[in-house]
């Protein structure tokens, strides 16, 4: 996060990764908290982690505000007839270049993983505990008060849709299609969970499978182009 950049300014993408790199440890802590019995200690651990989550969320918000000052929309919309938009997404996003597209794809993908964690921590805090009688609802300090709907599956679904609506532009613009494998995996797992729990999301899963095929085709096309080139030509490509 620091040494390689002493004489080189960081790009917005680099700054985003400085925030994203903090996410795995938070998700790992949450994975250790949720299976515990609902006792006071678990509630306190959840409150402590919620505080860390909200601090990280401020860093995500700060990054977004720096790259989109004044709330300027970072993307446009491609002509549905020209972009090949497919059901269930009626249109696709357009960005100024591939790097910007992949940058926002990673931002939204991170939130698809992050927001359910915040929602589940909030639910764990207000879950009745086994080792307290009478039951007294927790009183959260001001800095831990959140609007639960912001982190609901409905809102996360909008973020996942943003990822999907951006993937084809990024795929067409980049020569590194492997950068799109993880975002595709994350949104596909999100839609699969919705399908298993509520029987919804089947159209999105079909779209993801179609994009996976387009991703594989682009990867093979690039491999065919560069397989016989020397290293200097590959670098230029």
C-alpha positions in Angstrom: 0.0 0.0 0.0 2.9 2.4 0.4 6.4 1.3 -0.6 5.9 0.9 -4.4 4.2 4.3 -4.6 6.8 6.5 -3.0 7.6 8.2 -6.3 4.5 7.2 -8.3 1.1 8.7 -7.7 -1.7 6.1 -7.2 -4.5 5.9 -9.7 -8.1 5.7 -8.6 -8.0 2.0 -9.2 -5.0 1.6 -6.9 -6.8 3.6 -4.2 -9.8 1.4 -4.5 -7.7 -1.7 -3.9 -6.3 0.0 -0.8 -9.9 -0.2 0.6 -10.9 -3.6 -0.9 -7.8 -5.2 0.7 -9.4 -4.6 4.1 -12.6 -6.5 3.3 -11.4 -10.1 3.6 -10.5 -9.8 7.3 -13.9 -8.3 8.1 -15.7 -11.1 6.3 -13.5 -13.7 8.0 -14.4 -12.2 11.4 -18.1 -12.3 10.5 -17.8 -15.9 9.6 -16.5 -16.7 13.1 -19.2 -14.6 14.8 -22.4 -15.8 13.0 -22.2 -19.5 14.0 -21.9 -18.7 17.8 -24.8 -19.2 20.2 -26.8 -16.0 20.6 -25.4 -14.8 23.9 -24.3 -11.4 25.1 -20.7 -12.0 24.1 -21.7 -12.7 20.5 -23.8 -9.5 20.5 -20.8 -7.5 21.7 -18.5 -9.0 19.1 -21.1 -8.2 16.4 -21.4 -4.6 17.6 -17.6 -4.2 17.5 -17.4 -5.6 14.0 -20.3 -3.4 12.9 -18.3 -0.4 14.0 -15.4 -1.6 11.8 -17.7 -2.2 8.9 -19.2 1.3 9.1 -15.7 2.7 9.2 -14.8 0.7 6.1 -18.0 1.8 4.4 -16.9 5.5 4.9 -13.7 4.7 3.1 -15.7 3.2 0.2 -17.9 6.2 0.1 -14.9 8.5 0.2 -13.4 6.7 -2.7 -16.6 7.0 -4.7 -17.0 10.7 -4.0 -13.4 11.3 -5.1 -13.8 9.6 -8.4 -17.4 10.9 -9.0 -17.3 14.4 -7.5 -20.6 16.1 -7.0 -22.4 12.8 -7.6 -21.6 12.9 -11.3 -22.7 9.5 -12.8 -19.5 7.6 -13.8 -21.2 5.8 -16.7 -23.6 6.3 -19.6 -26.0 3.9 -21.3 -25.3 2.1 -24.6 -28.0 1.9 -27.3 -29.8 -1.3 -26.4 -30.1 -2.2 -30.1 -26.3 -1.8 -30.6 -25.0 -3.2 -27.3 -26.7 -6.6 -27.5 -28.5 -6.1 -24.2 -30.1 -9.3 -23.0 -33.0 -10.2 -20.7 -33.3 -9.6 -17.8 -31.1 -6.4 -18.3 -32.8 -3.9 -20.6 -29.6 -1.8 -21.1 -25.9 -1.9 -20.6 -23.5 0.7 -19.1 -20.8 2.5 -21.1 -17.6 3.9 -19.7 -14.8 6.1 -21.0 -12.4 3.1 -21.2 -11.9 -0.5 -20.0 -10.0 0.5 -16.8 -12.8 2.7 -15.6 -15.3 -0.1 -16.4 -13.4 -2.7 -14.5 -12.7 -0.3 -11.6 -16.5 0.2 -11.0 -17.2 -3.5 -11.6 -14.8 -4.2 -8.7 -16.4 -1.5 -6.5 -19.9 -2.9 -7.0 -18.7 -6.4 -6.6 -17.1 -5.6 -3.3 -20.4 -4.1 -2.0 -22.3 -7.2 -3.1 -20.1 -9.1 -0.7 -20.0 -6.3 2.0 -23.6 -5.2 2.4 -25.0 -8.6 3.4 -22.4 -8.8 6.1 -23.5 -5.5 7.6 -27.2 -6.6 7.4 -26.5 -9.9 9.1 -24.4 -8.2 11.8 -27.3 -5.8 12.5 -29.7 -8.8 12.8 -27.3 -10.6 15.1 -27.1 -7.6 17.4 -30.9 -7.5 17.8 -31.4 -11.2 18.1 -32.6 -12.2 21.6 -29.8 -13.6 23.7 -29.9 -16.8 25.8 -28.0 -15.6 28.8 -30.0 -12.5 29.8 -33.4 -12.2 31.6 -35.5 -10.3 31.2 -34.7 -9.6 27.5 -33.6 -6.0 27.0 -33.1 -4.8 23.4 -29.6 -3.4 22.8 -29.2 0.3 22.8 -26.7 1.2 20.1 -24.6 4.3 20.2 -25.3 7.0 17.6 -22.4 6.0 15.3 -23.8 2.4 15.0 -27.3 3.4 14.0 -28.0 2.4 10.4 -30.8 2.2 7.9 -31.2 -1.5 7.5 -33.0 -1.2 4.1 -29.8 0.2 2.6 -28.2 -3.2 3.0 -31.2 -5.3 2.1 -31.2 -8.0 -0.6 -33.2 -5.7 -2.8 -30.4 -3.1 -2.7 -27.7 -5.7 -3.1 -29.6 -7.0 -6.2 -29.3 -3.5 -7.7 -25.6 -3.6 -7.2 -25.3 -7.1 -8.7 -27.3 -5.8 -11.7 -24.8 -2.9 -12.1 -22.0 -5.4 -12.3 -23.8 -7.4 -15.0 -24.8 -4.3 -17.0 -21.1 -3.4 -17.1 -19.5 -6.7 -17.9 -20.0 -6.7 -21.6 -18.6 -3.3 -22.1 -15.5 -4.3 -20.1 -15.2 -7.6 -22.0 -15.3 -5.8 -25.4 -12.8 -3.1 -24.3 -10.2 -5.1 -22.4 -7.4 -7.5 -23.4 -7.4 -8.9 -19.8 -10.7 -10.8 -19.7 -9.5 -12.8 -16.7 -10.1 -9.7 -14.6 -13.8 -10.3 -15.0 -13.8 -13.9 -13.7 -14.2 -13.0 -10.0 -17.0 -10.4 -10.4 -18.9 -12.9 -12.5 -18.4 -15.6 -9.9 -19.6 -13.3 -7.1 -22.8 -12.1 -8.8 -23.6 -15.6 -10.0 -23.3 -17.0 -6.4 -25.5 -14.1 -5.2 -28.2 -15.0 -7.8 -27.8 -18.7 -7.0 -28.5 -18.0 -3.3 -31.6 -16.0 -4.2 -32.8 -18.9 -6.5 -32.3 -21.5 -3.7 -34.0 -19.4 -1.0 -36.9 -17.8 -3.0 -37.0 -19.5 -6.3 -36.1 -16.2 -8.1 -33.1 -15.1 -10.1 -33.3 -17.8 -12.8 -33.1 -15.3 -15.6 -30.0 -13.7 -14.1 -28.4 -17.1 -13.7 -29.0 -17.8 -17.4 -27.5 -14.4 -18.3 -24.4 -15.2 -16.2 -24.0 -18.6 -18.0 -24.3 -16.7 -21.4 -21.6 -14.2 -20.3 -19.4 -17.0 -19.1 -19.5 -18.4 -22.7 -18.7 -15.0 -24.1 -15.8 -14.6 -21.6 -14.3 -17.9 -22.6 -14.6 -17.0 -26.3 -12.8 -13.7 -25.8 -10.1 -15.5 -23.8 -9.6 -18.0 -26.6 -9.5 -15.3 -29.2 -6.7 -13.5 -27.3 -4.8 -16.7 -26.8 -5.0 -17.4 -30.6 -3.7 -13.9 -31.4 -0.7 -13.9 -29.0 0.4 -17.6 -28.9 2.9 -17.3 -31.8 4.1 -13.7 -31.0 7.3 -12.8 -29.4 7.4 -11.1 -25.9 7.9 -7.7 -27.4 4.8 -8.0 -29.6 2.8 -9.4 -26.7 3.7 -6.4 -24.6 2.6 -4.0 -27.3 -0.6 -5.9 -27.8 
